């Protein structure tokens, strides 16, 4: 058997559904290849995904199925990237088959069995494998796929590098500075002190044998992170520590004590524990860095070849999974430089049926992608609406004698208005500047023109929001527990009474209710707020958020004729609960009375629902009695 270097696949416990069948196939001139090898199996792809998700989980990162963050991709992005890598492997496999470089199946099986044997013989590992990969068979097939791909790459590499020693030496000499910076390492310990004099004194004590380096570090070093370990820092390469420290460390030899070395942190006494440096290929071969440098060299050679091969090959692929296919079309659209409006228009055509409703089989990813692009496409309209409103405000605040002036006259007035710290002059200058700047940009100037343009932009926004809101509603139906889905629903259907209640209730449950129910949490927040707003802390923390949700529910649900009775009742009960809980917080008497009084006021709203059979009169009586007693007790307090 040829030497095979295997990078172990870690096992993590996950419970994912494993789809069966092919998720993608390699094509030749647009036709799928008949050989089963050129298919990507759905279970194998899911296994690779689970393995990668496990790596993220070990770092404390949980990936959202569809929404990426600044620090992590979404699961759909990750899955797509893995699929592209697997299809690239299939393309390399096609080349290997055509050129007699495809590995022998007995060799592949032998290596696969060798790698998996230890895992499959351990019941604990088997249990983890079945949780993570669905079955031991899928796990074995994933390892088999990996082994085969690595052997294919090795076989192709052997044909690409005829004289390996000469080619590797050339690569090393051409990239020596970068390689040395990346892979040369020094292991060191240090003692950090505040002054050069004390550092010199302690170094002399160490060199005279009066104290060991380790004891001196524990006793004198101000670097508390390393002192108790005898000053040991560990290994580092160039660029990881401050330059002065690195230069001194890399210039010394193992066992040597150097310093004091001054840095921004203080003065260091440094002892070199180990050193792995090289200036020639021969020296590199005797270090642990050689394996990494050789890997980089092989990857560069292989990737250069594969990029050219793929660009000139008649091979392609077809993806059967609708979400991954959509991701692929998005990537190709971006790569080609296609106008995003064209892609958006096609996507909208796929999502909506002939009657203007969202198709039931529209996937969550299609809806999300549509909404994300909608955000981008709608932003210029939202910006224009804001600018037009600024223009109207600026016009209304102009002095009466300026309101009927021409554009040129206002430009002249702006030029003639001096810079000043006077509030009125500053306001005038700002209003003139706003009006003139946005007039240039939007092509409107008079009140009538601005209002007409504003009406046009608002009508377009409202029309588009009606369309986009349907997709937001479909997405929320698919993933109702997603906060982002609810945010989109609120953004594009925020005037719908049901959406208003859903969004407001979510805000109440997540942000307000925990503070109302947990006195320790309340006191913690109250202490923080008091630092900044003093006696107004309780109002800022509790009253203002409650008034905010009250106003939204009252205007958009409770007093909205379009809202159902059930929705109105839910909103009223939410406000009663919130104010009742707020009244029981340890705040001043006046605020407690305000809270209970608000709860009482909304309890009277319940009378309207008695005849409709939605509320029992006895329930209202009990609630009113309890609230009146709370208020009376507070009013009778001395």
C-alpha positions as CSV (number, residue, x, y, z in Angstrom):
1,X,0.0,0.0,0.0
2,X,1.1,3.5,-0.8
3,X,1.8,5.8,2.2
4,X,-1.4,7.6,3.0
5,X,-1.7,10.6,5.4
6,X,-5.2,10.7,6.9
7,X,-6.5,13.8,8.7
8,X,-8.9,12.3,11.3
9,X,-12.5,13.2,11.2
10,X,-13.8,14.1,14.7
11,X,-17.0,12.6,16.0
12,X,-19.7,14.8,17.4
13,X,-23.2,14.1,18.6
14,X,-25.9,15.5,16.4
15,X,-29.4,14.5,15.4
16,X,-30.1,15.5,11.8
17,X,-32.4,13.9,9.3
18,X,-30.5,12.1,6.6
19,X,-32.0,12.3,3.2
20,X,-31.5,9.5,0.8
21,X,-30.6,9.5,-2.9
22,X,-28.5,11.7,-5.0
23,X,-28.4,15.4,-4.3
24,X,-26.2,16.4,-7.3
25,X,-24.5,14.8,-10.3
26,X,-21.6,15.5,-12.6
27,X,-22.5,16.2,-16.2
28,X,-20.6,15.9,-19.5
29,X,-21.7,18.5,-22.0
30,X,-24.9,19.0,-20.0
31,X,-25.8,15.3,-19.6
32,X,-25.5,13.5,-16.2
33,X,-22.8,10.8,-16.2
34,X,-24.2,7.3,-15.8
35,X,-21.5,6.1,-13.5
36,X,-22.8,6.2,-9.9
37,X,-19.4,7.5,-8.7
38,X,-20.2,10.8,-10.2
39,X,-23.3,11.3,-8.0
40,X,-23.1,13.1,-4.7
41,X,-25.2,11.2,-2.1
42,X,-27.4,13.2,0.1
43,X,-26.5,11.2,3.2
44,X,-22.8,11.6,2.6
45,X,-23.2,15.4,2.1
46,X,-25.2,15.6,5.3
47,X,-22.5,13.6,7.1
48,X,-19.8,16.0,6.0
49,X,-22.0,18.9,7.1
50,X,-22.6,17.4,10.6
51,X,-18.9,16.9,11.0
52,X,-18.2,20.5,10.2
53,X,-21.0,21.8,12.4
54,X,-19.5,19.7,15.2
55,X,-16.2,21.7,14.8
56,X,-18.1,24.9,15.1
57,X,-20.0,23.7,18.1
58,X,-16.7,22.8,19.8
59,X,-15.8,26.5,19.5
60,X,-19.2,27.5,21.0
61,X,-20.7,28.6,17.7
62,X,-24.1,27.5,16.7
63,X,-25.0,28.1,13.0
64,X,-28.4,29.2,12.0
65,X,-30.0,27.1,9.2
66,X,-30.4,30.1,6.9
67,X,-29.0,33.4,8.4
68,X,-25.3,34.1,8.5
69,X,-23.5,36.4,10.9
70,X,-20.3,38.4,10.7
71,X,-18.5,35.6,12.5
72,X,-20.1,32.5,11.0
73,X,-21.8,31.3,7.8
74,X,-25.3,29.9,7.7
75,X,-25.8,26.1,7.5
76,X,-27.1,26.4,3.9
77,X,-23.9,28.4,2.9
78,X,-21.7,25.8,4.6
79,X,-23.6,22.9,3.0
80,X,-23.3,24.5,-0.5
81,X,-19.5,25.0,-0.1
82,X,-19.1,21.4,1.0
83,X,-21.2,20.3,-2.1
84,X,-18.9,22.3,-4.4
85,X,-15.8,20.7,-2.9
86,X,-17.4,17.2,-3.4
87,X,-18.2,18.0,-7.0
88,X,-14.7,19.3,-7.6
89,X,-13.5,15.9,-6.2
90,X,-15.8,14.2,-8.7
91,X,-14.3,16.3,-11.6
92,X,-10.8,15.3,-10.5
93,X,-12.0,11.7,-10.4
94,X,-13.3,11.9,-14.0
95,X,-9.8,13.1,-15.1
96,X,-8.3,10.2,-13.1
97,X,-10.6,7.6,-14.8
98,X,-9.8,9.0,-18.2
99,X,-6.1,9.0,-17.6
100,X,-5.6,5.7,-15.8
101,X,-5.0,7.4,-12.4
102,X,-8.2,6.2,-10.6
103,X,-7.2,4.3,-7.4
104,X,-7.8,0.6,-7.1
105,X,-11.0,-0.1,-5.1
106,X,-9.3,-2.7,-3.0
107,X,-6.8,-0.1,-2.0
108,X,-9.6,2.4,-1.1
109,X,-11.4,-0.3,0.9
110,X,-8.3,-1.3,2.7
111,X,-7.5,2.2,3.9
112,X,-11.1,2.9,4.8
113,X,-11.3,-0.3,6.9
114,X,-8.0,0.6,8.5
115,X,-9.3,4.0,9.5
116,X,-12.8,3.1,10.6
117,X,-11.9,-0.2,12.4
118,X,-11.0,1.5,15.7
119,X,-14.2,3.5,15.8
120,X,-16.5,0.7,14.8
121,X,-15.1,-1.7,17.4
122,X,-16.0,0.7,20.2
123,X,-19.7,0.7,21.2
124,X,-19.4,4.2,22.6
125,X,-18.1,5.5,19.3
126,X,-20.7,3.5,17.4
127,X,-23.5,5.2,19.3
128,X,-21.9,8.6,18.5
129,X,-21.5,7.7,14.9
130,X,-25.1,6.7,14.5
131,X,-26.3,9.9,16.1
132,X,-24.0,12.1,14.0
133,X,-24.0,10.3,10.7
134,X,-27.3,8.4,10.7
135,X,-25.7,4.9,10.5
136,X,-22.3,3.3,10.6
137,X,-22.7,2.6,6.9
138,X,-22.9,6.3,6.1
139,X,-19.9,7.0,8.3
140,X,-17.9,4.3,6.4
141,X,-19.0,5.7,3.0
142,X,-17.9,9.2,4.1
143,X,-14.5,8.0,5.1
144,X,-14.3,6.0,1.8
145,X,-15.2,9.1,-0.1
146,X,-12.5,11.0,1.6
147,X,-9.9,8.3,1.1
148,X,-10.7,7.9,-2.6
149,X,-10.5,11.7,-3.2
150,X,-7.1,11.9,-1.4
151,X,-5.7,9.0,-3.4
152,X,-6.9,10.6,-6.6
153,X,-5.1,13.9,-5.7
154,X,-1.9,12.0,-4.8
155,X,-2.0,10.1,-8.1
156,X,-2.6,13.3,-10.1
157,X,0.2,15.1,-8.2
158,X,2.6,12.4,-9.1
159,X,2.1,13.2,-12.8
160,X,2.3,17.0,-12.2
161,X,5.6,17.0,-10.4
162,X,8.2,15.0,-12.4
163,X,11.2,15.9,-10.3
164,X,9.9,16.4,-6.8
165,X,13.1,17.4,-5.0
166,X,13.9,20.1,-7.6
167,X,10.4,21.4,-7.8
168,X,10.1,21.6,-4.0
169,X,13.5,23.3,-3.7
170,X,12.4,25.9,-6.3
171,X,9.1,26.5,-4.4
172,X,11.0,26.8,-1.1
173,X,13.5,29.4,-2.4
174,X,10.8,31.4,-4.2
175,X,8.7,31.6,-1.0
176,X,11.4,31.4,1.7
177,X,10.5,34.6,3.5
178,X,6.8,33.7,3.8
179,X,7.6,30.1,4.8
180,X,10.0,31.2,7.5
181,X,7.5,33.7,8.9
182,X,4.8,31.1,8.9
183,X,6.6,28.0,10.2
184,X,9.7,29.0,12.1
185,X,9.0,28.7,15.8
186,X,10.6,29.5,19.1
187,X,9.6,28.1,22.5
188,X,10.4,30.5,25.3
189,X,9.9,31.5,28.9
190,X,10.1,35.1,30.2
191,X,10.1,37.2,33.3
192,X,8.4,40.6,32.9
193,X,9.5,43.5,35.1
194,X,8.7,47.2,35.3
195,X,12.3,48.6,35.1
196,X,15.5,47.8,33.2
197,X,17.5,48.0,36.4
198,X,15.4,45.4,38.3
199,X,15.5,43.1,35.2
200,X,19.3,43.3,35.0
201,X,19.6,42.6,38.7
202,X,17.4,39.5,38.5
203,X,19.1,38.2,35.4
204,X,22.4,38.4,37.3
205,X,20.9,36.5,40.2
206,X,19.8,33.8,37.8
207,X,23.1,33.6,36.0
208,X,25.0,33.4,39.3
209,X,22.8,30.5,40.4
210,X,21.3,32.4,43.3
211,X,17.8,31.6,42.1
212,X,16.4,29.5,39.3
213,X,14.7,31.0,36.3
214,X,11.4,29.3,37.3
215,X,11.5,30.6,40.9
216,X,12.4,34.1,39.8
217,X,9.4,34.1,37.4
218,X,7.1,33.0,40.1
219,X,8.5,35.5,42.6
220,X,9.1,38.6,40.5
221,X,7.3,38.5,37.1
222,X,4.4,40.9,36.7
223,X,3.0,38.7,33.9
224,X,0.5,36.8,36.1
225,X,-0.6,34.7,33.2
226,X,2.8,32.9,32.9
227,X,4.5,33.5,36.3
228,X,3.1,30.5,38.0
229,X,4.2,28.3,35.1
230,X,7.8,29.4,35.6
231,X,7.4,32.1,32.9
232,X,6.7,29.5,30.2
233,X,5.0,31.2,27.1
234,X,5.0,28.3,24.7
235,X,5.9,28.2,21.0
236,X,5.3,31.1,18.7
237,X,6.0,32.1,15.2
238,X,6.8,35.5,13.8
239,X,4.0,38.1,14.0
240,X,2.4,36.6,17.1
241,X,4.2,38.7,19.7
242,X,5.7,42.2,19.8
243,X,8.6,42.7,17.4
244,X,11.3,43.5,20.0
245,X,10.5,40.3,21.9
246,X,10.4,38.2,18.7
247,X,13.7,39.6,17.3
248,X,15.5,38.8,20.5
249,X,14.0,35.3,20.8
250,X,14.7,34.3,17.2
251,X,18.3,35.6,17.4
252,X,19.1,33.5,20.4
253,X,19.9,29.8,20.8
254,X,18.2,27.1,23.0
255,X,19.2,27.4,26.6
256,X,20.4,31.0,26.3
257,X,19.0,33.7,28.5
258,X,18.8,37.2,26.9
259,X,17.7,40.6,27.9
260,X,16.6,42.8,29.4
261,X,14.5,43.4,26.2
262,X,12.3,46.5,26.4
263,X,8.8,46.5,25.0
264,X,5.6,48.4,25.5
265,X,4.8,46.0,28.4
266,X,8.0,46.4,30.3
267,X,11.4,44.7,30.4
268,X,11.7,41.0,29.6
269,X,14.3,38.4,30.6
270,X,13.9,35.7,28.0
271,X,15.1,32.1,28.1
272,X,14.9,30.1,24.9
273,X,13.5,26.6,25.4
274,X,13.4,25.4,21.9
275,X,14.0,26.6,18.4
276,X,12.9,25.4,15.0
277,X,14.4,27.6,12.3
278,X,15.8,26.9,8.8
279,X,17.5,28.6,5.9
280,X,17.9,25.8,3.4
281,X,15.7,22.8,2.3
282,X,18.1,20.5,4.0
283,X,17.6,22.3,7.3
284,X,13.8,22.3,6.8
285,X,13.7,18.5,6.3
286,X,14.9,18.1,9.9
287,X,12.1,20.1,11.4
288,X,8.5,19.4,12.1
289,X,7.6,22.3,9.7
290,X,8.5,20.2,6.7
291,X,5.2,18.3,6.6
292,X,3.3,21.6,6.6
293,X,5.4,23.2,3.9
294,X,5.2,20.1,1.7
295,X,1.5,20.1,2.1
296,X,1.3,23.8,1.1
297,X,3.5,23.0,-1.9
298,X,1.4,20.1,-3.0
299,X,-1.8,22.1,-2.6
300,X,-0.5,25.0,-4.7
301,X,0.5,22.6,-7.5
302,X,-2.7,20.7,-7.4
303,X,-5.0,23.8,-7.2
304,X,-3.2,25.6,-10.0
305,X,-3.7,22.5,-12.2
306,X,-7.3,21.9,-11.2
307,X,-8.3,25.6,-11.8
308,X,-7.1,25.4,-15.4
309,X,-8.6,21.9,-15.9
310,X,-12.0,22.9,-14.6
311,X,-12.1,26.1,-16.7
312,X,-11.4,24.2,-19.9
313,X,-13.4,21.1,-19.2
314,X,-16.8,20.1,-20.7
315,X,-17.8,18.9,-17.2
316,X,-20.5,20.6,-15.3
317,X,-23.1,19.6,-12.7
318,X,-26.8,19.5,-11.9
319,X,-28.1,20.0,-8.4
320,X,-31.4,18.3,-7.5
321,X,-32.0,20.0,-4.1
322,X,-34.0,23.2,-4.7
323,X,-32.4,25.2,-2.0
324,X,-28.8,24.3,-3.0
325,X,-29.7,24.8,-6.6
326,X,-31.0,28.3,-5.8
327,X,-27.8,29.1,-3.9
328,X,-25.8,27.9,-6.9
329,X,-27.8,30.2,-9.2
330,X,-27.2,33.1,-6.9
331,X,-23.4,32.4,-6.8
332,X,-23.3,32.2,-10.6
333,X,-25.3,35.4,-11.0
334,X,-22.9,37.2,-8.7
335,X,-19.8,35.8,-10.5
336,X,-21.2,36.8,-13.9
337,X,-21.8,40.4,-12.8
338,X,-25.6,40.1,-13.5
339,X,-27.7,43.0,-12.3
340,X,-29.3,41.9,-9.0
341,X,-32.6,43.3,-10.2
342,X,-32.7,40.7,-13.0
343,X,-32.0,37.8,-10.6
344,X,-34.6,39.3,-8.2
345,X,-37.2,39.5,-11.0
346,X,-36.7,35.8,-11.9
347,X,-36.8,34.8,-8.3
348,X,-40.1,36.6,-7.8
349,X,-41.5,34.9,-10.8
350,X,-40.6,31.5,-9.3
351,X,-42.1,32.3,-5.9
352,X,-45.5,33.7,-6.9
353,X,-48.2,32.0,-8.9
354,X,-50.4,33.5,-11.6
355,X,-52.9,34.8,-9.0
356,X,-50.2,36.8,-7.1
357,X,-50.0,34.4,-4.2
358,X,-46.9,32.7,-2.8
359,X,-46.6,29.1,-4.1
360,X,-47.0,26.6,-1.3
361,X,-43.8,24.8,-2.2
362,X,-41.6,27.9,-1.9
363,X,-38.7,26.9,0.3
364,X,-37.6,28.9,3.4
365,X,-34.3,29.7,1.7
366,X,-36.0,31.1,-1.4
367,X,-38.2,33.3,0.8
368,X,-35.2,34.4,2.9
369,X,-33.1,35.2,-0.2
370,X,-36.0,37.1,-1.7
371,X,-36.5,39.2,1.5
372,X,-32.8,39.9,1.8
373,X,-32.6,41.2,-1.8
374,X,-35.9,43.1,-1.2
375,X,-34.1,45.0,1.7
376,X,-31.4,46.1,-0.7
377,X,-33.7,47.0,-3.6
378,X,-36.2,48.9,-1.4
379,X,-33.6,50.9,0.4
380,X,-33.2,53.7,-2.3
381,X,-37.0,54.2,-2.1
382,X,-36.9,54.5,1.7
383,X,-34.0,56.9,1.5
384,X,-35.9,59.1,-1.1
385,X,-39.0,59.2,1.2
386,X,-36.9,60.3,4.1
387,X,-35.1,63.0,2.0
388,X,-38.4,64.3,0.7
389,X,-39.8,64.5,4.2
390,X,-36.6,66.4,5.2
391,X,-37.2,68.8,2.2
392,X,-40.8,69.5,3.4
393,X,-39.6,70.1,6.9
394,X,-36.9,72.4,5.6
395,X,-39.4,74.4,3.5
396,X,-41.8,74.8,6.4
397,X,-39.0,76.2,8.6
398,X,-37.8,78.8,6.1
399,X,-38.6,82.4,7.0
400,X,-41.8,83.6,5.3
401,X,-39.9,85.9,2.9
402,X,-37.9,83.0,1.6
403,X,-40.6,80.4,1.0
404,X,-41.5,81.7,-2.5
405,X,-38.0,82.4,-3.7
406,X,-36.7,80.6,-6.8
407,X,-34.1,77.8,-6.6
408,X,-31.3,80.2,-7.8
409,X,-32.3,82.8,-5.2
410,X,-32.1,80.2,-2.4
411,X,-28.7,79.1,-3.6
412,X,-27.6,82.7,-3.5
413,X,-29.0,83.1,0.0
414,X,-27.1,80.0,1.2
415,X,-23.9,81.4,-0.2
416,X,-24.5,84.7,1.5
417,X,-25.4,83.2,4.9
418,X,-22.3,83.4,7.0
419,X,-21.0,80.6,9.2
420,X,-22.1,81.3,12.8
421,X,-22.7,79.7,16.2
422,X,-26.0,81.4,16.4
423,X,-28.8,78.8,16.6
424,X,-31.2,80.5,14.2
425,X,-28.5,81.2,11.6
426,X,-27.2,77.6,11.9
427,X,-30.8,76.3,11.5
428,X,-31.4,78.5,8.4
429,X,-28.1,77.4,6.8
430,X,-29.0,73.7,7.4
431,X,-32.5,74.1,6.0
432,X,-31.2,75.8,2.9
433,X,-28.5,73.3,2.4
434,X,-30.9,70.4,2.8
435,X,-33.4,71.8,0.4
436,X,-30.8,72.6,-2.3
437,X,-28.8,69.4,-2.0
438,X,-31.9,67.1,-2.2
439,X,-33.5,69.2,-4.9
440,X,-30.4,68.6,-7.1
441,X,-30.6,64.9,-6.3
442,X,-34.3,64.3,-6.7
443,X,-35.3,66.9,-9.3
444,X,-38.1,68.5,-7.3
445,X,-38.2,71.9,-5.6
446,X,-41.6,73.4,-4.9
447,X,-44.0,72.2,-2.2
448,X,-46.3,70.7,-4.8
449,X,-43.4,68.9,-6.6
450,X,-42.1,67.5,-3.3
451,X,-45.5,66.3,-2.2
452,X,-46.2,64.7,-5.5
453,X,-42.9,62.9,-5.6
454,X,-43.4,61.8,-1.9
455,X,-46.8,60.5,-2.7
456,X,-45.4,58.6,-5.7
457,X,-42.5,57.0,-3.7
458,X,-44.9,56.1,-0.8
459,X,-47.3,54.5,-3.2
460,X,-44.5,52.4,-4.7
461,X,-43.3,51.4,-1.2
462,X,-46.8,50.4,-0.1
463,X,-47.4,48.4,-3.2
464,X,-44.1,46.6,-2.9
465,X,-44.5,46.0,0.8
466,X,-47.9,44.3,0.1
467,X,-46.1,41.9,-2.3
468,X,-43.0,41.4,-0.1
469,X,-45.2,41.0,3.0
470,X,-46.8,37.9,1.5
471,X,-43.3,36.2,1.3
472,X,-42.5,37.4,4.9
473,X,-45.8,35.7,6.0
474,X,-44.9,32.5,4.2
475,X,-41.5,32.4,5.8
476,X,-42.9,33.0,9.3
477,X,-45.4,30.1,8.6
478,X,-42.4,27.9,7.7
479,X,-40.1,28.9,10.6
480,X,-42.3,30.5,13.3
481,X,-39.6,30.3,16.0
482,X,-37.1,32.3,14.0
483,X,-36.7,35.9,15.4
484,X,-35.4,37.0,12.0
485,X,-38.5,35.7,10.3
486,X,-40.7,37.7,12.7
487,X,-38.5,40.8,12.2
488,X,-39.2,40.5,8.4
489,X,-42.9,40.0,9.0
490,X,-43.0,43.1,11.2
491,X,-41.0,45.1,8.7
492,X,-43.1,44.3,5.6
493,X,-46.5,43.6,7.2
494,X,-46.2,45.9,10.3
495,X,-49.7,47.4,9.9
496,X,-51.5,44.0,10.0
497,X,-53.1,43.7,13.5
498,X,-52.1,40.1,13.9
499,X,-48.5,40.9,13.0
500,X,-48.5,43.8,15.4
501,X,-49.6,41.5,18.2
502,X,-47.2,38.7,17.3
503,X,-44.2,41.1,17.2
504,X,-45.3,43.1,20.3
505,X,-46.0,39.9,22.3
506,X,-42.6,38.6,21.4
507,X,-40.9,41.8,22.5
508,X,-42.9,41.6,25.8
509,X,-42.0,38.0,26.5
510,X,-38.3,38.3,25.6
511,X,-37.4,41.8,26.9
512,X,-40.0,43.1,29.4
513,X,-41.6,40.1,31.2
514,X,-38.3,38.6,32.5
515,X,-37.6,41.9,34.3
516,X,-41.2,42.1,35.7
517,X,-41.0,38.5,37.1
518,X,-37.4,38.4,38.4
519,X,-36.8,40.9,41.2
520,X,-33.0,40.1,41.2
521,X,-32.8,40.9,37.5
522,X,-34.9,44.0,38.0
523,X,-32.6,45.3,40.7
524,X,-29.5,44.6,38.6
525,X,-30.9,46.6,35.7
526,X,-32.3,49.3,38.0
527,X,-28.8,49.8,39.5
528,X,-27.3,50.2,36.1
529,X,-30.0,52.7,34.9
530,X,-29.7,54.7,38.2
531,X,-26.0,55.4,37.3
532,X,-27.1,57.3,34.2
533,X,-30.6,58.7,34.9
534,X,-30.9,58.7,38.7
535,X,-34.4,58.9,40.1
536,X,-35.9,58.3,36.6
537,X,-34.4,54.8,36.4
538,X,-37.6,52.8,37.2
539,X,-39.5,54.9,34.6
540,X,-36.9,54.3,31.9
541,X,-36.6,50.6,32.7
542,X,-40.3,49.7,33.1
543,X,-42.8,52.5,32.4
544,X,-41.5,53.7,29.0
545,X,-41.2,50.2,27.5
546,X,-44.7,49.4,28.8
547,X,-46.2,52.6,27.4
548,X,-44.5,51.8,24.1
549,X,-46.1,48.4,23.7
550,X,-49.4,49.8,25.0
551,X,-49.5,52.6,22.4
552,X,-48.7,50.1,19.6
553,X,-51.3,47.6,20.7
554,X,-54.0,50.2,21.4
555,X,-53.6,52.0,18.0
556,X,-53.1,49.0,15.8
557,X,-55.1,46.3,17.5
558,X,-57.4,47.3,20.3
559,X,-58.9,50.3,18.5
560,X,-58.5,48.9,15.0
561,X,-61.8,47.9,13.3
562,X,-60.0,45.3,11.2
563,X,-58.7,43.4,14.2
564,X,-60.6,40.4,15.4
565,X,-62.2,40.3,18.8
566,X,-59.9,37.4,19.8
567,X,-56.9,39.5,18.9
568,X,-58.2,42.5,20.7
569,X,-58.8,40.4,23.8
570,X,-55.3,39.0,23.7
571,X,-53.8,42.5,23.5
572,X,-55.9,43.8,26.4
573,X,-55.0,40.8,28.6
574,X,-51.3,41.3,27.8
575,X,-51.5,44.9,29.0
576,X,-53.4,44.0,32.1
577,X,-50.8,41.3,33.0
578,X,-47.9,43.6,32.2
579,X,-49.1,46.5,34.3
580,X,-50.3,44.2,37.1
581,X,-46.8,42.6,37.3
582,X,-45.1,46.1,37.1
583,X,-47.2,47.2,40.1
584,X,-45.7,44.5,42.3
585,X,-42.2,45.6,41.6
586,X,-40.3,47.4,44.4
587,X,-40.7,50.9,43.0
588,X,-42.0,54.1,44.6
589,X,-45.7,54.3,45.6
590,X,-46.7,56.8,42.9
591,X,-45.4,54.6,40.1
592,X,-47.0,51.4,41.6
593,X,-50.4,53.2,41.7
594,X,-49.9,54.3,38.1
595,X,-49.2,50.7,37.0
596,X,-52.2,49.2,38.9
597,X,-54.4,52.0,37.6
598,X,-53.5,51.2,34.0
599,X,-54.2,47.5,34.6
600,X,-57.6,48.5,36.2
601,X,-58.4,50.8,33.2
602,X,-57.9,47.9,30.8
603,X,-59.8,45.5,32.9
604,X,-62.9,47.6,32.2
605,X,-62.3,47.0,28.5
606,X,-63.2,43.4,29.2
607,X,-66.9,44.2,29.7
608,X,-67.2,44.5,25.9
609,X,-66.4,40.8,25.5
610,X,-68.8,39.4,28.0
611,X,-71.8,39.4,25.6
612,X,-69.6,37.8,22.9
613,X,-68.9,34.9,25.2
614,X,-65.2,35.5,25.3
615,X,-64.9,36.6,29.0
616,X,-66.8,35.6,32.1
617,X,-68.2,38.5,34.1
618,X,-67.1,36.9,37.3
619,X,-63.5,36.9,36.0
620,X,-63.7,40.7,35.5
621,X,-65.2,41.3,38.9
622,X,-62.4,39.3,40.6
623,X,-59.7,41.1,38.6
624,X,-61.2,44.6,39.4
625,X,-61.6,43.8,43.1
626,X,-57.9,42.7,43.3
627,X,-56.7,45.8,41.5
628,X,-58.8,48.2,43.6
629,X,-57.5,46.6,46.8
630,X,-53.9,47.0,45.6
631,X,-54.5,50.7,44.8
632,X,-56.4,51.3,48.1
633,X,-53.7,49.7,50.1
634,X,-51.1,51.9,48.5
635,X,-53.1,55.1,48.9
636,X,-53.6,54.3,52.6
637,X,-49.9,53.8,53.2
638,X,-48.3,56.6,55.3
